[in-house]
Amino acid sequence: MNVELEDGSEAGLLMLIQQYAGKFGITFSSKLMDDPVTRSRLTRLMGEAVMGRRGAVTDEDVLSHAND
């Protein structure tokens, strides 16, 4: 899984993943992090989940937000 972000916020992303995993476990495929578009969607959805705005994130959730 390549989690390095172009803006250099790899540490922030890792912290988000740790918070998300602590709350829900890992509920999505790590391959989603390899594509910048799906990584962005996944990051947004994980943030929403950690804040309590939604439940656990699945691959289908990320891929179904293709028009976001």
Order of alpha helices (4+ residues) and beta strands (2+ residues): alpha-alpha-alpha
